[in-house]
């Protein structure tokens, strides 16, 4: 009986031997697409050959070469997460000409968006395999106000460890309800607000098995719900109702380091602008109140603002067309967009330098004035949505396997990118033309 050997059957020494015949770019590309090779690529220098117990000595003797390989890998990894390439895997989908209210990107590349009371899911895995990829969810009877993804393992529909990495979709609506979705259908319906439900917490609250999510409503209340309750109608799911706001609750967020801390925001008449209330769920007491406002995109360093009467932003992200209503920030980049700008902008976190811009509207109608109405960013992936006069458009871009850096390609040749590099710009660059 014949047996075949795959690359995953090879041990570390064999892979290291193969690495001797590859350059740094090849090794970086391989490491970005394979978790096993990624670990080997960082820890074992290419060129290390021999038995396993001799690897430490060989690593010391070839430290200089290994350092170069590792730096090359890290540089490419950073550039991918900063969207510094012009050739991502891209796909666009046309929808009804209705405004996009919300947009999410799941870990398995599923795109979820809402238009009015309707939810649609684009399964990217099915797109590339030629199967039916669009799922429509329409149980809500009024406009959807918020959508969140929570771990399936924290819900009562969790059954086995094979589902450990899956998420469930939770939505709120002006029809006074909250719904939990999985496998293309509604699994739970939560009711209790005396009016439209306006927002949901961005994370689960609490520790251990007693985790809950929070909702805010037009009735001015904040309610805590258990995802582990059973029953189609979510009986016994409501765990607490918090009072304090005098106006509709518009936004809320859970502290990333202390999951008992919930921040809620409402349009209270007592302050000019919006009020922010911070509630510690261990004591159910309000601990912080402040006034906020929105203008242009700015980057702040709170360490430099402490003890200062008039704190100043570290960097102003200028150059937008119209108001900035969409902002994403992670350790590598800031992505901004707005309803009057048909491009989203990408900025470096450390310097505030604009590194790239990507079109949101149709490249067939560049002057359609369809700005970016929704955006989702996750690692190397970017999804944008815009609504024109004829139809809506969803763009999906994945930079994971991109190979052409922005610095080596002319932006005039790439209609979906209008990148410029301030450091190399010159007024006389095209003087010979």
N, C-alpha and C positions, 0 to 999 in steps of 0.2 A: 504494500500500500504506500503510495507516494504521499509525502508530507511537504507542505510549503512553509517557508519561513518569512515572516513579516518583520518590519523594522522594530516593532514593539517586542519581538522575541529576542532581540540582540541585547547583550549585557553592556555595561558601561564601557568596558575596555574596547569592545568591538566598535561601539559608536565613536569613541574617542579616536580610534584608528581611522575610521571613515572621515572624521573631522579634519584630518591632516591634509586632505585633498580638496577642501572647500575653502573659499575665501570668507572674509568677515561678513559680507553682505548675505552670502548663502546661509551661513550659520545663523545670522539674525533672523532671516526669513523663516528658517526651519523652527527656530526657538519660539517665534511668535505664534506658530500654528499647532504646536504640540507641547502639552504640559510636561511630559517626561523629558523631552529634549530641552525644554526651557530650564528645568532644574539642572540638567547635565551641563547645559551651555553656560550657566552662571558659575557653577561650582568646580567643573573639571576643565582645564585648559585643553583646547584642541592640540593634538600632538602628544598627549599623555598616553603612553602605551605600556602594557605590561600587566602584571597581576595586581589585584585590588589592594593588597597590603602595601604596595609601593607608591600608591597615588599621592599620599601626603608629601613625600620627598620630591616627587616629580613636580607637584604643584609649586613647591618652594623654588625649585630650580628654574621653572618657566613662568615665574610670577609676572614678569614684564609682559610676556605675550598674553597670558590669561587676563591681565588687567585691560589690555587693549580690546580683547574680545568682549569682555564684560561691558566696557564703556560703549562699544559699538552697539551692543544689544540694548543697553539702557537709553542711549541716544535715540535709537529708532523707536523704542517703546514710547518715549516721551513725545517724539514728533507725531506719532500716530494719534496719540490722545489729545494733541493740540491741533489736529486736523490740518497739518502742514503738508498736504498732498493734494494733487489735482485729479487723481484717478481713483476715487473710491468706487466700490460696488454700488451702483445707483439704480433705483427703480421708482417710477411714479405711477400714481393711481388716480383716476378721475372719479369724482363723486357728484352728488347733487349740489346745485348752486345754493347751498345754505351755509350760514356762518358756522364755523367750528367752535364749539364751546370748550372742549377739553381734549387732550391728547396724551396718551401713555405709551411707553415702550417696555414690554416685558423682557425678562432675561432670555427667553427662547425666541426673541425677535418678533413676537406677535405685536402688532400695532393696534391700539384700541383708541377710538375717537368717538365723540358724540356730536350730533347735530340736532338741536332741539330735544325731543324726547327719545330719539333713536340712537342706539349704540351700534357701531360696526367694528368688527375685528378682522384685520388682515393677517393671515397666517403666512409669514414669509417662507417657512419651510415648504408649504404647499405650493407657493408661487413658483419656486425654483424647480419643483418636481412635477409641475404641470397639473396638479390636482386642484379641486375647488378650494379657493382660499378665503372667500368672503363669508363671514357669519354676521347675521343681523339679530340684535336683541331689542325688542320693542314692548316690553311689559310696562314700562313707565308711561304714565298718561299725561305728563307735562314736562317742561324743559328740565334737563339734567343740570344740576348745579355743581357737582363735584364728583370726581372719580379717584379711587385709590386702589393700589395693589397691596394685599397683605399676605403673609405666609400661610399656605394651606395647612401647615402643621399646627397652627394655632386655632383651627376651627373644628367643629363637630363632624365635618365631612372628611376629615383626614383618616385614612385607613391603613396605610403601610409606609415603610421607609422609602419605597421607590418613589413616593410623592414628596419627599423631603424638600426638594428644591422648587416645587411648584408654588404658584401664587393663586389667590382668588381675587376677583374683581368686586369691589364694593362701590356702589353709586348712591348719590342722594338726589332728590328731585323736588320740584315745586308741587308735586302731587302729595306732599306730606310724608313720603315713604323713603326708606333706605333698603336697597336690595343687594344681596350677595349672589354672584354669578359664577358658574363653573360648567365647563363642557357645553357651552352654548345655551344654557337655560338658567332661570332664576331658582336658586336653592333655598333662599331665606328671604323673608320680607319683614322689616322692622318698622313698627309704627309707634308713635308716642308724642311727636311734636304737634303743637296746636297751630300749624301753619306750614309753609314751605320750609324744607330743610336746606340750608344755604351752604354748609361746608362740613368737611370731615377732617379729622386729625390725620397728619401725614405719616404717623407711626402708631404702633400699638402702645398702650400705656401699661405700666406695671411689670412685675417679674414673675417667673415661674408659670404655673398653669392658670393663673387668674387674670390673664391679660384682657384688656378691653380696648375698644376704640371710642373716640368721642365724636359727637356731632353738634353742630350749632344751627340754630334756626331763626326764622323771622320773629318767633315768639320771645326772643331774647334769652333763651335758656341754652345751657350746655348739658347734653345727656351722654351718659356712659353706657355702652352696650357690650355684652359678652358675645364673642364669636363662637363659643363652645356650646351655646344653648342649642337644643334639638327642636325639631318641629318645623314644618314648612312656614309657619307664620312667625317663627322666632319668639314663641312664648317664653316668658321669664328672662328674656334677653336684657331688658332695661335694668341696670344696676344702680344708677343714681341720676338725679337731676340737680344741676347747679344753677343757682340764681345770682344775679348781680348786675348784669347788663340791662340797661333800660331801652336799648335799641337792638335791631337785628344783629346777630353775630355773623361776621363776614369771613373771617379767617381764623385759623388756629394751627399751632405747631407744637410738637413734643420735643423737649430737650433731648439732644443726642446722647448726653452723658448721665442724665438723671431722668429716667423714664417716668417718674412720678410727677414731673413738672410739665404743666400744660399752659401754653400762652394762647389767649383768645383775644380777638380784635373785633370791635364793633363801632358803628357810627353813633357814638353817644353825643347827645346834645350838650353835655356839660363842657366839652372841650372844642377848641377850634381844630377841625380836621378829624382824625381818627384817634380812638383811645385804645391802648394796649393794656390788657390785664394779664398778669402772670399768676397762675394758681398752683399751689403745691398740693397735690392730691393726697398726701399723707395727712395734712391738717385741714384741707378744704378751705384754705385762707388765701386771699389775694396778697401777693408779696411785692409786686412792682407795677407801677402805672406810669406811662409816658405818652407824649404826643408825637405823631409821626406824619410825614407827608411824602409825596412822590414827585420827582422832577426828572432830571436826566440821570443816566447811569453813573454811579461813583463807586470807588473802591476805598474802604475805610480800614484803618488798623486801630482796633480799640485799645491796644496797648499804648499807642501814642496819644489817644484822646483822653485818657484818665487824668483827672485833675485839671483839665483845660476848660475854660469857660466857653470858648468858641472853637470846637474841634474842626479841623480841616480835613477834607478827603485826601488820601494818599495819591490817587490817580482819578482823573475824570475821563471817562470813556466817551469821547465826543465824536461827532460825524454822522449821527443817525438822522434819518428823515422822519420828522414827526416824533410823537412821544414814544418812549421805551416802556413797553408793558410786559416784556418777556425777558427774564434773566436766568441763566444757569451758571453755576460756579462749582468747580471741583479743584483739586490740587494742581491741575495742569492748565486750565483754561477758563475763560469767561465767555459765554455765548449770549448775545443780546439781539432782540428784534422788536418790531412794533407793527401795528396795523396799517401804517402808511408807508412802510419801507418794504420793498419786495425782495430784500436780501436780509439774511441774518449775518452778524459780524462775529468773528472769533478773535479773542484777545489773549495775550499771555498774562498769567496771573502775576508773575514777578515784576514785569516791566510795564504792563498796560499797553504794549505794542500790539497794534492790529496785525494779525498774521494771515487772515483769509476772510472771505465773504462768500456766501452761497445763496443762490437764487431760491426763492420760495414759490414764485408764480411760474406760469408756463413760459418756456423759452420760445414758444410759437407766438406768444402775445406779450412781448417785453414791456409794453406800455399800457398794460391792462389796469394798472393802479391797484392790483390785488396784493396787499401787504401780508405779513405773516400774522395769522390770527391764533396759532397755537404752535408749540414747540416741545420736543422731548429729546433729551440728551442722556446717553448712558455709555461711558467709556469711549469706545471708538465709533459709536453709532450716533447718527443725527437724524431726526424726523421732524419735518415742518409741514404745516398745513396752511393753505390760503384759499380764499373764496373770491372768484371773479364773477362777471356778469353771466357767463354761460355755464360754468361748472365750478366745482371745488377741486383742489389738487393736493395730494399728499405725496411728499418726496421722502424717500428712504435712502440714506447713504451710510455705508459701512466702510470705514477706513482700515480695517484689520489687515487686509492683504494689499493695501496701496503701495505702489513702488515709485511713483514719480513725484519728487518733492516740488513744492511751489517755486523754489529758488532756481530750478533747472527748466522751468517751462514758462513760456510767454503767456500772460493772461489774456492777450488778444485772441489766442487760438482756442481758448476754453470758454465757451459762452456761459457756462454755469458758474464761473468764478471770476471775480473782478479783483483779484489779489494785487496788492502793491507792497513793496518793501521800503519803508521810509529810510532805512540806513543806506540803501544803494541807489536811491532815486537821484536823478540828475536832470536839470533843465536842458542840457545839451546832449542828452543820451541819443536822440534821434536826429541830430543836426545834419548828418550826412545824407538823410533821405531827401 
